[in-house]
Amino acid sequence: MATFAQIVGAKIRLHRMAHNLTQEQLGERIEMAGNYLAQVERGEINVKLNTIEKIASGLHMSVHDLFGDEAGSLQENPWIWECVLLLLQQDEARQRQAHRILKALLTEEDNN
């Protein structure tokens, strides 16, 4: 089962990537080290609420937006979180490789 820190980190990473930002770019926006954000995203550290507010602000969203309604639907499917957490444990090259494989697999199924 994922820890709360891992779930928070995964959501931050998903929103950061949706904004096409690297950890370093977001870190510059909010005056935070990229390697610290990496630890947050991997759920390795617990962060204070004001740090989460700062990260949300850097993503041009509120904390409420960061933890909006989709959290409930994802928690209903724990295997999705397991996949996300597994990906978060990998470096970016392996994440991209996994994405290509998954995309090819799902596209292949759609074409059959």
C-alpha positions as CSV (number, residue, x, y, z in Angstrom):
1,M,0.0,0.0,0.0
2,A,1.3,3.4,-0.9
3,T,2.1,5.9,1.8
4,F,0.5,9.3,1.9
5,A,3.9,10.9,1.1
6,Q,4.1,8.6,-2.0
7,I,0.6,9.5,-3.2
8,V,1.3,13.3,-2.6
9,G,4.6,13.0,-4.5
10,A,3.0,11.1,-7.4
11,K,0.3,13.7,-7.8
12,I,2.8,16.5,-7.7
13,R,4.9,14.8,-10.4
14,L,1.9,14.1,-12.6
15,H,0.9,17.8,-12.4
16,R,4.4,19.0,-13.0
17,M,4.8,16.8,-16.1
18,A,1.4,17.9,-17.3
19,H,2.8,21.5,-17.2
20,N,5.9,20.2,-19.2
21,L,8.2,21.3,-16.4
22,T,11.4,19.6,-15.2
23,Q,12.1,19.3,-11.5
24,E,14.8,22.0,-12.0
25,Q,12.4,24.4,-13.8
26,L,9.7,24.0,-11.1
27,G,12.4,24.4,-8.4
28,E,13.6,27.6,-10.0
29,R,10.0,28.9,-10.0
30,I,9.6,28.3,-6.3
31,E,13.1,28.7,-5.1
32,M,13.5,25.1,-4.2
33,A,16.3,22.6,-5.2
34,G,15.4,20.2,-7.9
35,N,16.8,17.3,-6.0
36,Y,14.5,18.2,-3.0
37,L,11.5,18.1,-5.4
38,A,12.7,14.7,-6.6
39,Q,12.7,13.4,-3.0
40,V,9.2,14.8,-2.6
41,E,7.9,13.2,-5.8
42,R,9.3,9.8,-4.8
43,G,7.6,10.1,-1.4
44,E,10.9,9.8,0.4
45,I,10.2,12.8,2.7
46,N,7.2,14.3,4.4
47,V,6.7,17.9,3.5
48,K,5.0,20.7,5.4
49,L,1.7,22.0,4.2
50,N,3.3,25.4,3.3
51,T,5.8,23.5,1.1
52,I,2.9,21.8,-0.7
53,E,1.2,25.2,-1.1
54,K,4.4,26.6,-2.6
55,I,4.7,23.7,-5.0
56,A,1.0,24.1,-6.0
57,S,1.5,27.8,-6.5
58,G,4.5,27.0,-8.8
59,L,2.2,24.8,-10.8
60,H,-0.4,27.7,-11.0
61,M,-2.9,25.8,-9.0
62,S,-4.4,25.7,-5.5
63,V,-3.8,22.9,-3.0
64,H,-7.4,22.0,-3.5
65,D,-6.8,21.6,-7.3
66,L,-3.8,19.5,-6.5
67,F,-5.9,17.1,-4.4
68,G,-9.1,17.4,-6.4
69,D,-11.8,14.9,-7.2
70,E,-9.6,12.5,-9.3
71,A,-7.9,11.3,-6.1
72,G,-10.9,9.3,-5.1
73,S,-11.3,7.5,-8.4
74,L,-7.6,6.6,-8.5
75,Q,-7.7,5.2,-5.0
76,E,-10.6,3.0,-6.1
77,N,-8.1,1.3,-8.4
78,P,-5.0,0.6,-6.3
79,W,-3.2,-1.1,-9.1
80,I,-3.0,2.3,-10.9
81,W,-1.2,3.8,-8.0
82,E,1.1,0.7,-7.9
83,C,2.0,1.4,-11.5
84,V,2.6,5.1,-10.8
85,L,4.7,4.4,-7.8
86,L,6.7,1.8,-9.7
87,L,7.4,4.3,-12.4
88,L,8.4,7.0,-9.9
89,Q,11.1,4.7,-8.6
90,Q,12.8,4.6,-12.1
91,D,15.0,7.2,-13.7
92,E,13.5,9.3,-16.6
93,A,15.0,7.1,-19.3
94,R,13.3,4.0,-17.9
95,Q,10.0,5.9,-17.4
96,R,10.0,7.0,-21.1
97,Q,10.8,3.4,-22.1
98,A,7.9,2.1,-20.0
99,H,5.6,4.7,-21.5
100,R,6.6,3.7,-25.1
101,I,6.0,0.0,-24.3
102,L,2.6,0.7,-22.7
103,K,1.5,3.0,-25.5
104,A,2.5,0.4,-28.1
105,L,0.7,-2.3,-26.2
106,L,-2.5,-0.3,-25.8
107,T,-2.4,1.0,-29.4
108,E,-1.9,-2.5,-30.6
109,E,-4.9,-3.8,-28.7
110,D,-7.0,-0.9,-30.0
111,N,-6.1,-1.8,-33.6
112,N,-7.0,-5.5,-33.2
